[in-house]
């Protein structure tokens, strides 16, 4: 994964943490409006990053094309072609994974704020987490201690404490999910971990 992608992941996590702060410090009446403002920022960030990736592709295509020209090309001609290609870029980020993940996590926060009573129009079905005392495991599977900064493994859906899983991966990068009965055979990677903001806010509020 490129450093650019790592930076994008870090920015995205800052958005989810901001969403968690909105949930924690704004009253329920104002939460949805503030979440919508934050979502607009996330969407614009996705558009910018998509355009940057496309711009890099355009540069590579033009560079390859003009490298074949033995007589060389005028800078102005290259610039005109670049601008023409860039003008065609109008990304649809409605299915961008970062925006989709943000929407999912905010939806879970709002559902949790309403006490989990918004299931009638829930299209995600079993994909939504049910946060009750009986179903939420707040114990980190590595240290057997209560988690403080939970992160979810996107491969299998299990949750660990960020500090413990990070420390474990430094010792053994070929670490698999330690949850008993987990069907995933893939090694845990930092890139496959995302902040579980719903569980984190519940832990902070001592709801679980």
N, C-alpha and C positions, 0 to 999 in steps of 0.2 A: 504494500500500500504506500502511495506517495506521501511526502510530507504535506502536500496540499490537501490530500484526503484526510490525513490525521488532523489537520487544522480544522477542516470542515466538521469532522466528528466532534472535536472539542467545542466548537461554536454551537453545534446542535445540542450538546449536553448542557451548555449554559442556558439554552432556551428552555429545556425541560426543567432545570433547577429553578429558573425564573417562574415557570408555571407552578412549581411546588410552593414557591414563596407567595404567589398570588393566592393560592388555595389556603395557605396558612395565615396570611395577614390581611386579606380582604374579606369583608363580610359577604355572605352568600348572595346578597342582592346585587352586588357589583361585580362578582366574579366573572360572569359570562361576558360582560362588556369588555373587561380588561383582557380576558383570554382571547377575545376576538381581535383586539388591538395587537396582542403578541403574535397571534397567528398570521396577521398581515405582514409582520416583520419576518417571520419564518418563511412565508411564501416568497417574499421579495429576495430573501437570502438564497432560497433554492433557485430562483430565476437567475440571479447573478452568477451563482456557481455553475449552473448549466451553460450559461453564455460563455463563461471563462473556459470551460472544457471544450465547447464548440469552437471558440476562437483558437484554441491550441490546435484543434484538428484542421482548421482552415489554414493556419500558418504552415503546418506540416504538408498539406496538399499543395499549397502554392510554392513552397520551398522545393518540393520534389519536382513539380512541373518546370520551374525555372532553372533548376540545376541541370536539366537536360538541354537547355538552350546554350549552345556553344558560344554564341556571340554575346551572351549576357542579356540582361533585361534592365530597362530603366526603372529606377526606384518608383517613379510616379505611376508607372503601369502596374507594378506590384501592389502599390497602395490602393489604386482604384479597384483592382480585383479583390483585395482584402475587404474593402468597404462594401463592395457589392455582395460578397458572400455573407458578411456580418449582418447586412440589412435584411437578409432572408431568415435570420434566426429569430424565431418567436416561440420560445419553448412553452409547452403545456406541462406544468408541474403538478397537476391535480393528482397524478399517481406517483409522484416522486416519493421515494421510500422515507426520506426525512420528514416530509410533510405528512405522509400517512402515519408514521410513527408518532409524530407530535399530536395529530388529531386523536389517535387512539389513546394516548396517555392522558390528554386533557379530558376526553370522554370518560375515562375511568375515574379521574378526579371529580368530575361533576356528578357522576353516578354515586361516588362515595359520599359526596357532600349531601346528596339527596337521600342518603340512607339506603342506596341500592334499590330504589323504587321505580326506576325508569326502565324496566325491562320490557314493557309492552311493545315498544317500537325499536327494540334492540335487534339490529340485523346481524350482529357478530356472533350471536348464539354462544356456543361453548368457548369461543376465543376470549370472552371477557372473564376477568378474574372475579371471583366471589370473595369478598373480604369479610369474613366472620371469624370469630374467635376459634371456631372449630377447624376451619380450612386453611388459615394462614399460618405458615411455619415461620416464626421469627428467629429461629435458631440457625446460626451459620453451620453448614455441614462440615466445615473444616475444623473450626475451633470449638464447636459445640457451645458457643456463647451467643447471647442475644446480639443481633445485627444492629448496626448504627447507620451504615451507609450501604443499603442493599443494591446490588446490581443483578440484572437478569441475564442469563445465558440465552441468547436469541436462538441458539440451535435446539435446545431442549426445553427452555422455559423455566428452568430451575434457578433459584436465587441464592446468592452468596453475599457475604460482607466484602466490600471492595478491598479493604486492607488485607484481609486474609487470603483472598484468591490472588491478589497481585503478588503477595509475598510467596505464595505457593508456586506461581508460575516462574518467579525468579529462580527458585530452587530447582524446579522441574518443569520445563516448558511442555513436556509431554504428559500433562495432567488431564485426566478425563473427569467428567462430572462425578462427584462422590456420592450423589444422592442414590440411596438404595432403590433398585428397580429401574433406574434411568436407562432408556433404550439407546441413547446416543453413544456411538463409538468414536466420535470425533474428539480431538483434543480441544481443551478450552483455550481460546485466544482472547487477548485484550480487545481485539476488533469486534468480537462477537458478544461483548458485554455492554449492556446499556443500563443507565440509571433507572431503578424502579421507583419513580417519584411518588406513586400512590402509597406504596408500602412505607417509603421513607417518611412521608408526612404523617402517616398513621403512627409510626414509631415515635416521631417527635411529639405527637399529641398524646402518646401513650394510649392509643385506642386499641392496641393489640398487645 
